[in-house]
């Protein structure tokens, strides 16, 4: 695994589907597992999705938290008024 790929999980957005525009690091486990069963797309996107599925499957998501870009808000917080 290339360590740069871990950063790419935050800087690559899902280009299609229900989660279009969401960082790969934010994709839900059930969606990643669907790809694992159905087949990952070819190329870099598929490789990164497979990596994210492996991270999620093994409970390693917290390891990605320090890599989150400072300007990046979690998906559930976007557009929420600040208090």
C-alpha positions in Angstrom: 0.0 0.0 0.0 1.2 3.5 -0.9 0.9 5.9 2.1 -0.2 8.6 -0.3 -3.4 6.5 -0.9 -4.5 7.2 2.6 -4.5 10.9 1.9 -6.3 10.3 -1.4 -9.2 8.7 0.5 -9.9 12.2 1.9 -9.1 14.1 -1.3 -11.0 11.9 -3.8 -14.7 12.3 -4.1 -17.1 9.6 -5.2 -17.8 10.5 -8.8 -21.2 8.8 -9.2 -24.1 7.2 -7.4 -26.0 7.9 -4.2 -22.9 9.2 -2.5 -21.6 11.3 -5.4 -19.4 14.1 -4.1 -18.6 12.5 -0.8 -15.0 11.8 0.2 -14.1 8.1 -0.2 -13.1 8.1 3.5 -16.7 9.0 4.4 -18.5 6.3 2.4 -20.6 4.0 4.6 -19.5 0.4 5.2 -22.6 -1.1 3.6 -21.9 0.7 0.4 -18.2 -0.4 0.4 -19.3 -4.0 1.1 -21.7 -3.8 -1.8 -18.7 -3.0 -4.1 -16.7 -5.8 -2.5 -19.5 -8.3 -3.4 -20.4 -6.8 -6.8 -17.0 -5.8 -8.0 -14.9 -2.6 -7.7 -14.7 -0.3 -10.7 -11.4 -0.5 -12.7 -8.4 1.8 -12.1 -7.5 4.1 -9.3 -11.1 4.6 -8.1 -11.6 0.8 -7.6 -8.2 0.4 -5.9 -9.1 3.2 -3.4 -12.6 1.9 -2.8 -11.1 -1.6 -2.1 -8.6 0.0 0.3 -11.4 1.9 2.1 -13.5 -1.2 2.3 -10.6 -3.1 3.9 -10.0 -0.3 6.4 -13.7 -0.2 7.3 -14.0 -4.0 7.5 -11.1 -4.2 9.9 -12.4 -1.4 12.1 -9.5 0.9 11.3 -11.4 4.1 10.3 -10.1 6.0 13.4 -6.6 5.8 11.8 -7.8 8.1 9.0 -9.1 10.8 11.4 -5.7 12.6 11.7 -5.5 12.8 8.0 -8.8 14.6 7.6 -8.2 18.0 5.9 -8.8 20.9 8.3 -11.4 22.4 6.0 -13.3 19.1 5.7 -16.6 18.8 7.7 -18.2 15.4 8.3 -21.0 14.7 5.9 -23.7 15.1 8.5 -22.5 18.5 9.5 -22.5 20.2 6.0 -24.8 23.1 5.8 -25.6 23.0 9.5 -25.7 26.4 11.2 -22.9 26.9 13.6 -23.6 27.6 17.2 
